[in-house]
Structure formats: structure tokens, C-alpha cells
Amino acid sequence: MSPKNISNAAALDPVPAKPGNRSKLRLEYDSSRTRSPWWTPVLSVILALLLCAVFIAANGMSPVVVYEKMFRGAFGTSYGLTETMVKAIPLLLCGLGIAVAYRISVWNIGAEGQLTVGAMAATAVTIYFPDLPSFWSISLMLVFGTAAGALWGLMTAIPRTHFGVNELITSLMLNYVALLALDYVVFGPWKDPKGFNFPGSPMFTAAQSLPVLGTTRLHIGLIFGLVAVAIYYLMIKFTRWGYELRLIGANPTAARYAGIHIKRHIIVVMLISGGLAGIAGMAEVSGVTHKLMQGISPGYGYTAIIVAWLAKLNPLGLIVTSILFGGLIVGGYSVQTIGLPSSISEMLQGSILFFLIAGDMIHRFRFRRSA
């Protein structure tokens, strides 16, 4: 047999591999696995609690005692529970706005700025229309706050759709623009002449304040949030617009070939996202602080990013996670009575985000057998 025939026969009838070397495991990155399991957020919270417990123990305190104190402070009393709900309102509204944008993979991290301009626009109603009756005052504040937040979101959407500018950069930078604008008005034209030289607007009247539940600080902004979540669920599940959003988020190339105008959807979702954060700002000044001042938000817009991601964009999950993080904020204040700084809540938030990101990344790797 010629050498050529021998090589052809070997190709047709290969020598079988040894059983021990037949296949081996190989770690591969699978970019198609975009959705992590439902238990990833739960595991992230558990691991974050364990990690922070190490630091608490290193500080000479019992993690069990600290966590029990936080839980009791946030959920163990009627006062703590209502305060947790008060903190959950802006988190829910901002988190919902971020979730709407992320449905089509648009990263809106400008909720902090959108909340701020929404609060400023609502305060403008009290400054320039101080004598309106309650219904018209609250309604106008809601419209102005929503419109200001939506406009701030549009300032992120236009550069993205028309000039290809990354929305992460523009939305983040606009946060600082909004905060500087807030400083200008509370130190300048809107400063209360009777405020003992403290920066802030005049106190709102009863007609300019949101109704509250009994003697608590829980206001009807909670209804705004719950109604918005219900509308979000119905729109995503049962409308053509919601179907198109889900299609764009799953496969933008297929959506483009199907004739869906992606740029128009980006503009719309950023208007909605900014408007929801603007409502959160209006609710905060009208329902909680009753005046515009520095630090109107302790970082609700940034915390809402974790809220939306932890909820996996699920409407019910958004309610649960916003209450959870509201409880973390209130619980952080509670542990100050036992000598621990309130920043423990921020450490927990950061740890949850760390493990959540790690879980999503690890989920995209899988072992595959190769011959």
C-alpha cells in the first residue's frame, strides 16, 4: 500500500483514544447567558451579611447583636417601619426609572441629578406661586417635578442617540451639574431670609405639603410609587411597547431588523426614567423635608441602581428591594446607639453590589467537555 493510501486509511479509521483521555473539562465564557438564576440576589445578600459580620467582629462587637439592632430599628416598631417606608419611596421611584431604562440596556446612573432637579422644580412652584390652594399646588408641583426630571433624562438620551456618547458619562456628569445648581439657589435667590443664614428655601405651607398617614411621616408619595410599579408591570407584560422593549433588551440586532426604532425607544425610556426620579424629588421636598436644602438626597439615586439590579427589573422585586434598602438606611441609624457608625449600612450596600456583580459574572462561565 502506498504512503498516500495509508494516510487516507488512517483518516477514515482513527485510532480510538484511551478512555482516560477521551475528554476533559474546559472553562468557557458564554456571553449568551445574560440572566442569572433567581437565587443569585438572595445569595448576594447572605454573603454580604457574612462578609460584614467579619468586620463587625473585628471591631469587637457581636454581628448577631448588631444585625438584631438594625432589624429591630427598621422593622421592629411602628415608627421604624414607617421610617423605612419613607426611605423606600424615593428608592422605589428611582429604582423603577433605572429598571425601565435598563430594559433596553441603557445605563441611567443620573437618577441622583434627576431627583435633585425634580425637587428644585417642585420648590419653584412654592416660590413663584405661593398662594395656590392645596390641590392645584400639589398637582403643579408634581407636573413640574416630573417634567424637570424628564428633561434631565433627555439631556442624556440626545447625546447617546445622535452623537454616540456613552450615557454613563453624561448621566454621571449631569448629577454634579444638578447639585451645583441646587447649591446656587439655596445659597442665593431662594435662600430663606428668616432661616438664620442657613442655606435653604422657606418652609412649605400646609397647602404645599403632601398628606401624611396619621402622625407619622409616611406620605402619599408611596401611592405614587405603587401606581407607577403597577403601570410598569402592565405596560411591560401586555402592550406592544413593552414587547418591543423586551425584544430590544434581548437582541437589539433582531429588533432593528424587525423595524423597531431603537433610538426613539431610548429617548422615551430616558424621559420616563428621569420623570420618575423627578417625582421622587418632588415627594421628598413636599412630603419629608418641606423645604429645599443642601443634601436633599443622601444618595438615593445611586442606591437605586443596586435596588434595580438586585430586583432583576422585576416589579414585585423592586418593591421588596426598596423596602430592604430603606430598612438598611434606618437600621444604620439605629446602631449608632450601641457605638457603631451608621456607615455600616453603606458597607452592606456595597457588599451586596459586589457579590451581585460577581455572581452575574461567574454565572456566564461554565464547564464544557472537549474531545
N, C-alpha and C positions, 0 to 999 in steps of 0.2 A: 504494500500500500504506500502511495506517495505521501510525502510530508503534508501536502495540502489536504489530502483526504483524511489523514489522521487528525488534523486540526479541526476539520469540519465535523468529524465524528465525535470529537471531544466536546464541541459546542452543543451538538444535539443531545449528547448523553453525558452531562456533567457528573463529576464525582460527587456523591452525596456528602454533605457536611456532617461533621461529627455532632452527635446530639447535644453536647455541651456548648458548642459554638454556633448553634443554629440561629440564634437571635440574641440581641442584647437590648437593654433599656437605654433610651436616649431622651434627654430633657429637651423639649422644644417649646418655643413661644408661639402661641396660637392667637393671632390678632382678632380672629372671628369671635372669640369668647368674650364678649363685651359685658354680659350680665353675670354678675357674681351670685352665688346662692343666697337665699333669703336669710340664712343664719349668719352670714358674714357681719352685718351690723351688730347682731346680738353678741357674737364672739368678740367684736372690736370693743364693745362696752365692757365686757368681762375682763379682757386683757388690760384695758386702760385702768380699771379699778385695781387690778393686781399690781400693775407697774407703779401706780401712785401710792399703793399701800407700802411698797418698799421705801419710798422717800419719806412717807409719814412715820414709819417705824424708825428710820434713820434719824428723824427729828426727835425721837424719844417719846412718841405718842402711840397709842394703840389705834391701828387702822379701823378696827371694829367700832371703837368709841367715836372716832371722827365721822365715819360714814353714817352711824346711827344718828349722830347730832345733825348732820346735813339732811338726812331723810326726815327727821322729826321737824326740823326748822322749815323745810319746804312743803311737807305734806301732812305733818302730824297734828297741826292745829288749823282752825278755820282761817285765822289770819295768815298763816304761812301758805295755805292752799290758795287763797285769793291773791296773795302777792305773787305766787308762782304763775297764776293765770294772767296777771297783769304783765309780767315779764314775757309770757308766752305769746301775747298778742302781736307785738312787732316782729318777733321771731317767726311766727306763723305767716304773716303777710309778706315779709321779705323773703322767707324761705319759699313760699309759693311762687313769688315772682322769679326767683332764681331757677326753680324747677321748670317753670314754663319755658324759660329761655334755653335751659339745658336740654329740653326735649329735642331740639334740633342742633344740639352740640354747640350752642352759643354760650360762652362763659361770661356771665354778668357778675363781676365782683364789685360793681359800683352801687350796690344797694345802700351802702352807708351814705354816700353822697345823695342818692335819690331820696332817702328818708330825710336827710337834712334840708334839702330844698323844698320837700313837701311840707315840713314843719315851718319853714320860712314863709312859704306862700300862704299857708293857713293863718299864720300870725299877721300877715299883711291885711287880711280881712278885718281883724280886730283893731288894727291901727288906723285904717282908712275908712272903715265902715263901723264905727264903734256902737252905733245906736240901733242896729238891726234887731228885730225880735229873734227869739231863740231858734225857731225853725229855719228861718232864712239865713241866720248867721252860721249855724252848723252846716246847713246844706252848701252854702257858698264856700265855707272852709274846706269841706270835703271835695268840692269840684276843683278849687284852686290847688289843693294839695295833690290831688290825682294828676291834674294837668302839668304841674311843675315836675313831678317825678317822671311822668311820661316824656316830657320834653328832655329831661336829663338823660333818660334812656335812649331817646332818639339821637342825641349827640354822640352816643357810642355806636348806634346802628349805621348811621350815614357813612362815617369813615370806613366801617367794615364792608359795606355793600358796594360803595362806589370807588374806594381807593385801596381796598385790600388791607387796611390797617387792623392789626390784631386787637380784638375787643378787650383783651386782658389789660393792655397798656392804657387805652383810652378810658375805660371804666375806672381803673385804679387812679389815674391822674385826676379825673373829674371829682373823685372823692375829696381830694385836697383842695380843689377849687371851691367846692361847696363849703368846706369847713372854714376856709379863709373868708368867704362871703358871709358866713354866719358870724365870724368874729367882727367883721366890719359893721354889720347892722346892730349887734348888741353892744358894741363899744361906741357906736356912732349915732346914726339918725334915730334908731328905735330904742335907745337907752332910756330906761325909766328915770325921769328926773327926781322921783321920790324913792329911788332904790338905794339910797345911802352909798352912791358911787359904785355899786356892784353892777357888772355888765349883765344886762337882761332887759327884756321888754316889760311894759306894765303888766300887772296881773290881769288875767282874763276875768270877765264878769261871769255871773251865773248863766247868762244867756249864751255865752261863748264857750261853755264847758259841756263836755259830753255827760249825759246822765250816768249815774253810778248805781250799783246794786247795794241798797241799804246804806250802812255806814262804812262800807268797805271802799277800796279804791278801784274795784273791778268795774270797768265801764263798758258801754255798748260797743266799743271797738272790737270786743270778742265776737259780736254778731257779724261785724264786717268781715272778720277773718273766716268764720264758719260758712257764711254765704259765699264768699269767694272760693273756698275749697269745694263747695257743692257745685258751683258753676264750672269750675275747672274739671271736676270729675265728669260731669255731663257732657261738656264740650269735647273732652279727650275721647270719651267712650262712644258717643252717639252722633257725632257730627262729621261732616266731610273735612272740615278744617282740622279736627283732631286726628282724623285718619292720615291726612297729609303731613301733619307734624310727626306722627309716629313713623311714617314712611321715610321722611327726611332724616330723622334720627337713626333709623335702622340702616338705610342705604341711600345716601344723597345722590349717588350716580344714577341709581334706578329711578329716584324721584325726578331727577332732571330729565331723563328720557321719557318719563310719563307725562311731561309737560307741566310739572309743578314749578311755579315761580319762587325759587328759594330765596332770592333777595327780598322779595316782598314779604315773605314769611318772617325773615329776620327782623325787618323793620316793625312788623306787627307785634311779634313776641317781645321785642325790646320796649315798645310802647306800653304793653301790658305789664311787663316786669317792672319798669320804672314807675308806672302808675300805682301798682300795689305797694311798692316801697314808699311812695308818696303818701298813700293812705295811712301807712304805719306812722309816718312822721306827723301827720295831722292828728291821729289818735293819741300820740304821745304828748303833744303840747296841749291838746284840748282836754284829754282825759286824765293825765298824770301830773305834769309839771305846772300846767295852767299859766305858763309864760314861756317865752323863747329865751334860752340862755346857753352859755357855753356848755359843751358836753351833754347836749340834749340826748345823745345816744352813747352809751358806754361800749359801743361796738356791736350793736345788734345786726348791722348789715354784714359784718364779717362772720359772726357766729351763725347767721342764717345759711351761709354756704355749707357749713357742717350739717345743719339741720336738714337741708335739702338732700345732701348726699347720703346722709345716714338713712333717710326715709326712702331712698331709691326712687324718688319722684312720685311715690305713691300718695294719694290724697289722705287716706287714713294714717299712713305713716308720718306725714307732715304734722298732723295734729299731735300724735304721740311724741315725736321727737322734739317739737317745740315746747311741749309741757315738760319733757325731760330736761331740756337745757334751761328752761325757766326755773326749774327746781334746782339745777346746779348753781345758778346765779344766786338764788335766795339762800340755798344751803351754804354757799360760800360766805355769806354774811353771818350765818348762824355760828360757824366755827370760830369766829373772832372772839366769842365769849370764853373759849377754852384755850386761847393763846395761839391759835393758828391763823395765819393771814388768809384773807378772802381769795387770794390768788390761787388757792387750791382748786377752785372751780375752773379757772383758766388752764391750769395744768391738766385737769381731767379732760377738758375740751380738746386741748392739743393732742393728748394721748389718744383719744378716740379717733381724731382725724388721722393720726399717724398709722394706727392699726387698720383703719378703714382703707386707706390708700394701699398699705402693704397687702391687705387681703385681696383687694381688686387686682393688684399686680401679680401676686402669687397664683391667683385663680387662672390667669392667662397662660401659665406654664403647665405642661402636662408631660407625663412619661409616655413614650411610644416605643414599641418594639421594632427594631430594624434588623433586616437579614444581614 
